[in-house]
Structures are given as structure tokens and as C-alpha cells.
Amino acid sequence: MVSAITGYEVKYLNPDLNTYIDGLVKAGVPKEIASFLGGFGTAIANGEFDTRRSDLSKLLGRKLMELKEFLTITYGK
């Protein structure tokens, strides 16, 4: 989707958890934070944040924007 919107090839990388954490640490992220981010990514992959609740919409006071619309506004030509 991002490639189609931007006109540039964007490759998707999906490293295993340890490779991801090691990469963050090598980039200067403290090990504890890298592990937290890795756990967060794993939770997302496992669907733990999937919801149909409207809490965010209520907090913002507006309808939520679809991902494609956001990416087009942000990165579109």
C-alpha cells in the first residue's frame, strides 16, 4: 500500500524477535527498551490490540481515519 501511494518501492522486513531486539540495541536503544518494543510488536502480531471499541473516536471527538487515507494524506504525491 505504501509503495502504491508514494511511488517508491518500500520493502517489508519481518525479523524474528531476537534479531529485532539486537538491531535496536546495535542502533543505540537500551536493551530494556528494545525488549519492551519487541514485546509490543509481538502483542500486535498476536492481535492483542485488535478491537472494535470506539474509545479512541470518543476521545478524539471525531470519526477515525482509515489507514489508506492517512498514508495518502501524509505520503501521497
N, C-alpha and C positions, 0 to 999 in steps of 0.2 A: 504494500500500500504506500509506504513512504517513497519507494523508488518511483512509482507511478506519479505521485504528487510532485516530487521535486525534479524529476527528470534525470536524477543521478542514481547509479546503482548503489544500493545500500545492502550490504551483506548482513545476514543474521547469524550471530555466533551464539551457541548454547553450550558453554563449557560445563563440565561437571563441577560440583560444589567445591571440591578442594582446589581445582585449577582456578576457579573464580576467586576464591579467597586468597590464594597465593599471588595471583595477578594484582589484586588490590593492595596487598602488603608490599609487593615489589614497587608499586606506584606511590608508596608512602602512607597508605592508610594504616592506622594502628590495627594490630591483629584482632583486638576485641571488637572494634567497629566493623572490620571486614567480615568477621564471623556473624555478627548481627545482621549485616546486609545480606550475607549468604542465606541465613535462616529466613529472612524476609522474602527473598527470591524463591526459596523452596516453598514457603507458605503460599505464595501467589501461584506457583506452578501446580500446587495441590488443590487449588480452588478455594482456599480458606477465606479469601476476601470476596468471593462471588456473592452477590446479594441483589435482591430486587427491592430492598428497602429504599425509602425516599428521604432518609435523613439528610444527605448532602444537599439535595434540592431544597429542602426546607430551610437549612442553614443559609444557603446562598440566596434564597428568596427568588429563585428562577429555575426554569427547566434546565436540565443538564444538557451539555453539548455532546453530540456523538463524536467518537474519536476521529473519524474521517474528516468531519467538518473542522475540528480543532487543528488537525495536521494541515489541512488545506489553507486555513487562515494563517497559520504560523509559518509554514514552509513552502506554500504554493508560489508559483511564478506569476 
